[in-house]
Structure formats: C-alpha cells, structure tokens
Amino acid sequence: MKTYSARAVEIERRWLLVNAEGKGLGRLATQISMVLRGKHKPMYTAHVDTGDHVVVINASRVSFSGTKLETKKFFHHTQYPGGGSWTSLKDKMEKHPERVVMRAVQGMMPKTKLGRAMIKKLKVYAGAEHPHEAQQPVAWDPS
C-alpha cells in the first residue's frame, strides 16, 4: 500500500462564502483555517496547498463571549523608543473588523512560506457586499 500525495495539477479549488454574523470568532477562525489548509478534503497533503478560497462577509457582526470586547488588548510597537501602544478589541472592531478576523485566522495557520501562500486565499469584508460574484462562491455554514 502506498501513501497518497497530492499534486498541484490534481487540486480543484472551490470558493466558499461564510456569513460571520453571530458566530464566535475563535470557532469561526479554526474552521476557516482548516478549509484554507485543505484538511477538510480526503486528498490533504501537508506539503501541498490543497485548500479552497474563503470569502467572509459581515465580519463586523462576529460575536465575542464574556467581556472580551472590553478586556482584550492588542500590542503594537513601531520599533522606535517609546513606540509601543495598546489597542482594545472594541476599538479595532469599530475601525477595521476585517483585520480582527484576518488576524485570528492567520494565528492558526502555519508560520511558513506555505502558510503565507494559504492565507492569501482568504478574503474578509466588514459588510454583506463582496466583489467575488464572478467566482460564484457557494454558501458554507461552518457550524
């Protein structure tokens, strides 16, 4: 019996549309990262990008449990002396909710060249409109 290894020619990529409204950020991010990596397919191969494209809409309506919205903080440093700053999750969600979802998914992807290539297949939008109608994305409920 031989181990199957997917080749780039055999991969068929689908476009999936995810509505993030009312979904928990962490659970949503884990399921999206699994699809981006291709682990939901029987042809999954660790060293080949077998994943699908994912379009996330309504990122501004993702839900958080407990007091995470007020207590969770993000740190950023400019690499200059005294250039550190903390930003709350609430402020990030008001300004750029798509970046919060993107960062959550990116944290669950491999930190390699392949992981950086896989994250490019994720498209996140704060509202319900997206410019990927031509790809005919299929509605997918990750729950």
mmCIF file of the C-alpha atoms, coordinates in Angstrom:
data_MODEL
# 
_entry.id   MODEL 
# 
loop_
_atom_site.group_PDB 
_atom_site.id 
_atom_site.type_symbol 
_atom_site.label_atom_id 
_atom_site.label_alt_id 
_atom_site.label_comp_id 
_atom_site.label_asym_id 
_atom_site.label_entity_id 
_atom_site.label_seq_id 
_atom_site.pdbx_PDB_ins_code 
_atom_site.Cartn_x 
_atom_site.Cartn_y 
_atom_site.Cartn_z 
_atom_site.occupancy 
_atom_site.B_iso_or_equiv 
_atom_site.pdbx_formal_charge 
_atom_site.auth_seq_id 
_atom_site.auth_comp_id 
_atom_site.auth_asym_id 
_atom_site.auth_atom_id 
_atom_site.pdbx_PDB_model_num 
ATOM 1   C CA . MET A 1 1   ? 0.000   0.000  0.000   1.00 0.00 ? 1   MET A CA 1 
ATOM 2   C CA . LYS A 1 2   ? 1.393   3.391  -0.978  1.00 0.00 ? 2   LYS A CA 1 
ATOM 3   C CA . THR A 1 3   ? 0.801   6.751  0.670   1.00 0.00 ? 3   THR A CA 1 
ATOM 4   C CA . TYR A 1 4   ? -1.120  9.189  -1.484  1.00 0.00 ? 4   TYR A CA 1 
ATOM 5   C CA . SER A 1 5   ? 0.484   12.556 -2.170  1.00 0.00 ? 5   SER A CA 1 
ATOM 6   C CA . ALA A 1 6   ? -1.499  15.283 -3.935  1.00 0.00 ? 6   ALA A CA 1 
ATOM 7   C CA . ARG A 1 7   ? -0.008  17.086 -6.909  1.00 0.00 ? 7   ARG A CA 1 
ATOM 8   C CA . ALA A 1 8   ? -0.711  20.681 -7.914  1.00 0.00 ? 8   ALA A CA 1 
ATOM 9   C CA . VAL A 1 9   ? -2.369  19.530 -11.150 1.00 0.00 ? 9   VAL A CA 1 
ATOM 10  C CA . GLU A 1 10  ? -4.991  17.440 -9.306  1.00 0.00 ? 10  GLU A CA 1 
ATOM 11  C CA . ILE A 1 11  ? -6.197  20.191 -6.964  1.00 0.00 ? 11  ILE A CA 1 
ATOM 12  C CA . GLU A 1 12  ? -9.647  21.646 -7.581  1.00 0.00 ? 12  GLU A CA 1 
ATOM 13  C CA . ARG A 1 13  ? -10.261 24.837 -5.625  1.00 0.00 ? 13  ARG A CA 1 
ATOM 14  C CA . ARG A 1 14  ? -13.765 25.922 -4.685  1.00 0.00 ? 14  ARG A CA 1 
ATOM 15  C CA . TRP A 1 15  ? -14.921 29.343 -3.477  1.00 0.00 ? 15  TRP A CA 1 
ATOM 16  C CA . LEU A 1 16  ? -16.837 29.271 -0.194  1.00 0.00 ? 16  LEU A CA 1 
ATOM 17  C CA . LEU A 1 17  ? -18.901 32.132 1.224   1.00 0.00 ? 17  LEU A CA 1 
ATOM 18  C CA . VAL A 1 18  ? -19.111 32.393 5.022   1.00 0.00 ? 18  VAL A CA 1 
ATOM 19  C CA . ASN A 1 19  ? -21.523 34.706 6.829   1.00 0.00 ? 19  ASN A CA 1 
ATOM 20  C CA . ALA A 1 20  ? -19.824 35.587 10.134  1.00 0.00 ? 20  ALA A CA 1 
ATOM 21  C CA . GLU A 1 21  ? -22.907 37.197 11.679  1.00 0.00 ? 21  GLU A CA 1 
ATOM 22  C CA . GLY A 1 22  ? -23.474 35.859 15.201  1.00 0.00 ? 22  GLY A CA 1 
ATOM 23  C CA . LYS A 1 23  ? -20.601 33.352 15.051  1.00 0.00 ? 23  LYS A CA 1 
ATOM 24  C CA . GLY A 1 24  ? -17.885 33.186 17.706  1.00 0.00 ? 24  GLY A CA 1 
ATOM 25  C CA . LEU A 1 25  ? -14.545 34.460 16.421  1.00 0.00 ? 25  LEU A CA 1 
ATOM 26  C CA . GLY A 1 26  ? -12.382 31.594 17.667  1.00 0.00 ? 26  GLY A CA 1 
ATOM 27  C CA . ARG A 1 27  ? -14.550 28.760 16.374  1.00 0.00 ? 27  ARG A CA 1 
ATOM 28  C CA . LEU A 1 28  ? -15.050 30.545 13.076  1.00 0.00 ? 28  LEU A CA 1 
ATOM 29  C CA . ALA A 1 29  ? -11.297 31.085 12.685  1.00 0.00 ? 29  ALA A CA 1 
ATOM 30  C CA . THR A 1 30  ? -10.443 27.426 13.353  1.00 0.00 ? 30  THR A CA 1 
ATOM 31  C CA . GLN A 1 31  ? -12.931 26.164 10.779  1.00 0.00 ? 31  GLN A CA 1 
ATOM 32  C CA . ILE A 1 32  ? -11.791 28.691 8.180   1.00 0.00 ? 32  ILE A CA 1 
ATOM 33  C CA . SER A 1 33  ? -8.137  27.788 8.752   1.00 0.00 ? 33  SER A CA 1 
ATOM 34  C CA . MET A 1 34  ? -8.949  24.094 8.242   1.00 0.00 ? 34  MET A CA 1 
ATOM 35  C CA . VAL A 1 35  ? -10.564 24.875 4.875   1.00 0.00 ? 35  VAL A CA 1 
ATOM 36  C CA . LEU A 1 36  ? -7.712  27.159 3.789   1.00 0.00 ? 36  LEU A CA 1 
ATOM 37  C CA . ARG A 1 37  ? -5.201  24.409 4.557   1.00 0.00 ? 37  ARG A CA 1 
ATOM 38  C CA . GLY A 1 38  ? -7.302  21.744 2.816   1.00 0.00 ? 38  GLY A CA 1 
ATOM 39  C CA . LYS A 1 39  ? -7.722  19.478 5.840   1.00 0.00 ? 39  LYS A CA 1 
ATOM 40  C CA . HIS A 1 40  ? -11.406 19.009 5.036   1.00 0.00 ? 40  HIS A CA 1 
ATOM 41  C CA . LYS A 1 41  ? -10.507 17.123 1.834   1.00 0.00 ? 41  LYS A CA 1 
ATOM 42  C CA . PRO A 1 42  ? -9.503  13.451 1.658   1.00 0.00 ? 42  PRO A CA 1 
ATOM 43  C CA . MET A 1 43  ? -6.602  14.417 -0.622  1.00 0.00 ? 43  MET A CA 1 
ATOM 44  C CA . TYR A 1 44  ? -4.935  16.565 2.096   1.00 0.00 ? 44  TYR A CA 1 
ATOM 45  C CA . THR A 1 45  ? -1.165  16.593 1.821   1.00 0.00 ? 45  THR A CA 1 
ATOM 46  C CA . ALA A 1 46  ? 0.861   18.544 4.372   1.00 0.00 ? 46  ALA A CA 1 
ATOM 47  C CA . HIS A 1 47  ? 3.449   19.969 1.982   1.00 0.00 ? 47  HIS A CA 1 
ATOM 48  C CA . VAL A 1 48  ? 0.985   20.989 -0.777  1.00 0.00 ? 48  VAL A CA 1 
ATOM 49  C CA . ASP A 1 49  ? -1.615  23.765 -0.695  1.00 0.00 ? 49  ASP A CA 1 
ATOM 50  C CA . THR A 1 50  ? -4.848  21.798 -1.248  1.00 0.00 ? 50  THR A CA 1 
ATOM 51  C CA . GLY A 1 51  ? -7.210  24.302 0.354   1.00 0.00 ? 51  GLY A CA 1 
ATOM 52  C CA . ASP A 1 52  ? -10.120 26.313 -1.001  1.00 0.00 ? 52  ASP A CA 1 
ATOM 53  C CA . HIS A 1 53  ? -10.767 30.043 -1.257  1.00 0.00 ? 53  HIS A CA 1 
ATOM 54  C CA . VAL A 1 54  ? -12.899 31.538 1.540   1.00 0.00 ? 54  VAL A CA 1 
ATOM 55  C CA . VAL A 1 55  ? -14.865 34.801 1.397   1.00 0.00 ? 55  VAL A CA 1 
ATOM 56  C CA . VAL A 1 56  ? -16.052 36.049 4.806   1.00 0.00 ? 56  VAL A CA 1 
ATOM 57  C CA . ILE A 1 57  ? -18.830 38.648 4.923   1.00 0.00 ? 57  ILE A CA 1 
ATOM 58  C CA . ASN A 1 58  ? -20.339 40.536 7.894   1.00 0.00 ? 58  ASN A CA 1 
ATOM 59  C CA . ALA A 1 59  ? -17.058 40.481 9.834   1.00 0.00 ? 59  ALA A CA 1 
ATOM 60  C CA . SER A 1 60  ? -18.290 43.462 11.852  1.00 0.00 ? 60  SER A CA 1 
ATOM 61  C CA . ARG A 1 61  ? -21.074 41.291 13.321  1.00 0.00 ? 61  ARG A CA 1 
ATOM 62  C CA . VAL A 1 62  ? -18.915 38.496 14.738  1.00 0.00 ? 62  VAL A CA 1 
ATOM 63  C CA . SER A 1 63  ? -19.683 37.741 18.393  1.00 0.00 ? 63  SER A CA 1 
ATOM 64  C CA . PHE A 1 64  ? -17.436 37.569 21.446  1.00 0.00 ? 64  PHE A CA 1 
ATOM 65  C CA . SER A 1 65  ? -18.053 35.762 24.713  1.00 0.00 ? 65  SER A CA 1 
ATOM 66  C CA . GLY A 1 66  ? -17.931 37.417 28.111  1.00 0.00 ? 66  GLY A CA 1 
ATOM 67  C CA . THR A 1 67  ? -16.194 40.770 28.467  1.00 0.00 ? 67  THR A CA 1 
ATOM 68  C CA . LYS A 1 68  ? -13.631 40.091 25.735  1.00 0.00 ? 68  LYS A CA 1 
ATOM 69  C CA . LEU A 1 69  ? -14.691 43.156 23.781  1.00 0.00 ? 69  LEU A CA 1 
ATOM 70  C CA . GLU A 1 70  ? -13.596 45.454 26.626  1.00 0.00 ? 70  GLU A CA 1 
ATOM 71  C CA . THR A 1 71  ? -10.727 43.488 28.205  1.00 0.00 ? 71  THR A CA 1 
ATOM 72  C CA . LYS A 1 72  ? -8.794  42.047 25.233  1.00 0.00 ? 72  LYS A CA 1 
ATOM 73  C CA . LYS A 1 73  ? -5.907  44.269 24.104  1.00 0.00 ? 73  LYS A CA 1 
ATOM 74  C CA . PHE A 1 74  ? -3.567  44.199 21.113  1.00 0.00 ? 74  PHE A CA 1 
ATOM 75  C CA . PHE A 1 75  ? 0.035   45.413 21.341  1.00 0.00 ? 75  PHE A CA 1 
ATOM 76  C CA . HIS A 1 76  ? 1.856   47.175 18.528  1.00 0.00 ? 76  HIS A CA 1 
ATOM 77  C CA . HIS A 1 77  ? 5.379   48.593 18.515  1.00 0.00 ? 77  HIS A CA 1 
ATOM 78  C CA . THR A 1 78  ? 6.923   50.860 15.868  1.00 0.00 ? 78  THR A CA 1 
ATOM 79  C CA . GLN A 1 79  ? 10.498  49.751 16.746  1.00 0.00 ? 79  GLN A CA 1 
ATOM 80  C CA . TYR A 1 80  ? 11.301  53.289 17.870  1.00 0.00 ? 80  TYR A CA 1 
ATOM 81  C CA . PRO A 1 81  ? 11.973  54.053 21.546  1.00 0.00 ? 81  PRO A CA 1 
ATOM 82  C CA . GLY A 1 82  ? 8.666   54.602 23.296  1.00 0.00 ? 82  GLY A CA 1 
ATOM 83  C CA . GLY A 1 83  ? 6.768   53.444 20.204  1.00 0.00 ? 83  GLY A CA 1 
ATOM 84  C CA . GLY A 1 84  ? 4.626   50.819 21.908  1.00 0.00 ? 84  GLY A CA 1 
ATOM 85  C CA . SER A 1 85  ? 0.853   51.164 22.011  1.00 0.00 ? 85  SER A CA 1 
ATOM 86  C CA . TRP A 1 86  ? -2.096  49.078 23.209  1.00 0.00 ? 86  TRP A CA 1 
ATOM 87  C CA . THR A 1 87  ? -5.422  48.986 21.383  1.00 0.00 ? 87  THR A CA 1 
ATOM 88  C CA . SER A 1 88  ? -8.611  47.420 22.719  1.00 0.00 ? 88  SER A CA 1 
ATOM 89  C CA . LEU A 1 89  ? -10.621 44.894 20.728  1.00 0.00 ? 89  LEU A CA 1 
ATOM 90  C CA . LYS A 1 90  ? -13.588 47.246 20.782  1.00 0.00 ? 90  LYS A CA 1 
ATOM 91  C CA . ASP A 1 91  ? -11.581 49.998 19.051  1.00 0.00 ? 91  ASP A CA 1 
ATOM 92  C CA . LYS A 1 92  ? -10.236 47.546 16.449  1.00 0.00 ? 92  LYS A CA 1 
ATOM 93  C CA . MET A 1 93  ? -13.739 46.247 15.718  1.00 0.00 ? 93  MET A CA 1 
ATOM 94  C CA . GLU A 1 94  ? -15.052 49.782 15.199  1.00 0.00 ? 94  GLU A CA 1 
ATOM 95  C CA . LYS A 1 95  ? -12.270 50.784 12.787  1.00 0.00 ? 95  LYS A CA 1 
ATOM 96  C CA . HIS A 1 96  ? -11.226 47.587 10.977  1.00 0.00 ? 96  HIS A CA 1 
ATOM 97  C CA . PRO A 1 97  ? -13.310 44.482 11.850  1.00 0.00 ? 97  PRO A CA 1 
ATOM 98  C CA . GLU A 1 98  ? -11.912 42.594 8.855   1.00 0.00 ? 98  GLU A CA 1 
ATOM 99  C CA . ARG A 1 99  ? -8.390  42.833 10.308  1.00 0.00 ? 99  ARG A CA 1 
ATOM 100 C CA . VAL A 1 100 ? -9.542  41.216 13.567  1.00 0.00 ? 100 VAL A CA 1 
ATOM 101 C CA . VAL A 1 101 ? -10.945 38.190 11.713  1.00 0.00 ? 101 VAL A CA 1 
ATOM 102 C CA . MET A 1 102 ? -7.897  38.027 9.443   1.00 0.00 ? 102 MET A CA 1 
ATOM 103 C CA . ARG A 1 103 ? -5.518  38.081 12.420  1.00 0.00 ? 103 ARG A CA 1 
ATOM 104 C CA . ALA A 1 104 ? -7.463  35.343 14.218  1.00 0.00 ? 104 ALA A CA 1 
ATOM 105 C CA . VAL A 1 105 ? -7.279  33.050 11.186  1.00 0.00 ? 105 VAL A CA 1 
ATOM 106 C CA . GLN A 1 106 ? -3.648  33.949 10.478  1.00 0.00 ? 106 GLN A CA 1 
ATOM 107 C CA . GLY A 1 107 ? -2.681  32.954 14.010  1.00 0.00 ? 107 GLY A CA 1 
ATOM 108 C CA . MET A 1 108 ? -3.964  29.440 13.315  1.00 0.00 ? 108 MET A CA 1 
ATOM 109 C CA . MET A 1 109 ? -2.104  28.982 10.039  1.00 0.00 ? 109 MET A CA 1 
ATOM 110 C CA . PRO A 1 110 ? 1.425   27.581 9.671   1.00 0.00 ? 110 PRO A CA 1 
ATOM 111 C CA . LYS A 1 111 ? 4.194   30.149 10.060  1.00 0.00 ? 111 LYS A CA 1 
ATOM 112 C CA . THR A 1 112 ? 5.949   29.099 6.844   1.00 0.00 ? 112 THR A CA 1 
ATOM 113 C CA . LYS A 1 113 ? 6.064   30.092 3.173   1.00 0.00 ? 113 LYS A CA 1 
ATOM 114 C CA . LEU A 1 114 ? 3.213   27.683 2.533   1.00 0.00 ? 114 LEU A CA 1 
ATOM 115 C CA . GLY A 1 115 ? 1.151   29.243 5.332   1.00 0.00 ? 115 GLY A CA 1 
ATOM 116 C CA . ARG A 1 116 ? 1.668   32.716 3.894   1.00 0.00 ? 116 ARG A CA 1 
ATOM 117 C CA . ALA A 1 117 ? 0.542   31.446 0.488   1.00 0.00 ? 117 ALA A CA 1 
ATOM 118 C CA . MET A 1 118 ? -2.559  29.828 2.012   1.00 0.00 ? 118 MET A CA 1 
ATOM 119 C CA . ILE A 1 119 ? -3.688  32.965 3.869   1.00 0.00 ? 119 ILE A CA 1 
ATOM 120 C CA . LYS A 1 120 ? -3.854  34.824 0.541   1.00 0.00 ? 120 LYS A CA 1 
ATOM 121 C CA . LYS A 1 121 ? -6.915  32.735 -0.330  1.00 0.00 ? 121 LYS A CA 1 
ATOM 122 C CA . LEU A 1 122 ? -8.876  34.395 2.499   1.00 0.00 ? 122 LEU A CA 1 
ATOM 123 C CA . LYS A 1 123 ? -10.953 37.472 1.664   1.00 0.00 ? 123 LYS A CA 1 
ATOM 124 C CA . VAL A 1 124 ? -12.686 39.271 4.569   1.00 0.00 ? 124 VAL A CA 1 
ATOM 125 C CA . TYR A 1 125 ? -15.270 42.056 4.300   1.00 0.00 ? 125 TYR A CA 1 
ATOM 126 C CA . ALA A 1 126 ? -16.959 44.043 7.078   1.00 0.00 ? 126 ALA A CA 1 
ATOM 127 C CA . GLY A 1 127 ? -20.323 44.291 5.296   1.00 0.00 ? 127 GLY A CA 1 
ATOM 128 C CA . ALA A 1 128 ? -22.513 41.976 3.262   1.00 0.00 ? 128 ALA A CA 1 
ATOM 129 C CA . GLU A 1 129 ? -21.167 43.050 -0.150  1.00 0.00 ? 129 GLU A CA 1 
ATOM 130 C CA . HIS A 1 130 ? -18.133 41.478 -1.769  1.00 0.00 ? 130 HIS A CA 1 
ATOM 131 C CA . PRO A 1 131 ? -16.559 41.737 -5.257  1.00 0.00 ? 131 PRO A CA 1 
ATOM 132 C CA . HIS A 1 132 ? -16.270 37.957 -5.840  1.00 0.00 ? 132 HIS A CA 1 
ATOM 133 C CA . GLU A 1 133 ? -19.622 37.246 -7.504  1.00 0.00 ? 133 GLU A CA 1 
ATOM 134 C CA . ALA A 1 134 ? -17.859 36.175 -10.710 1.00 0.00 ? 134 ALA A CA 1 
ATOM 135 C CA . GLN A 1 135 ? -16.283 33.225 -8.853  1.00 0.00 ? 135 GLN A CA 1 
ATOM 136 C CA . GLN A 1 136 ? -19.782 32.040 -7.805  1.00 0.00 ? 136 GLN A CA 1 
ATOM 137 C CA . PRO A 1 137 ? -18.948 31.279 -4.159  1.00 0.00 ? 137 PRO A CA 1 
ATOM 138 C CA . VAL A 1 138 ? -21.037 28.558 -2.520  1.00 0.00 ? 138 VAL A CA 1 
ATOM 139 C CA . ALA A 1 139 ? -22.650 29.442 0.813   1.00 0.00 ? 139 ALA A CA 1 
ATOM 140 C CA . TRP A 1 140 ? -20.973 27.449 3.578   1.00 0.00 ? 140 TRP A CA 1 
ATOM 141 C CA . ASP A 1 141 ? -22.008 27.305 7.225   1.00 0.00 ? 141 ASP A CA 1 
ATOM 142 C CA . PRO A 1 142 ? -19.031 26.286 9.357   1.00 0.00 ? 142 PRO A CA 1 
ATOM 143 C CA . SER A 1 143 ? -21.120 25.254 12.396  1.00 0.00 ? 143 SER A CA 1 
# 
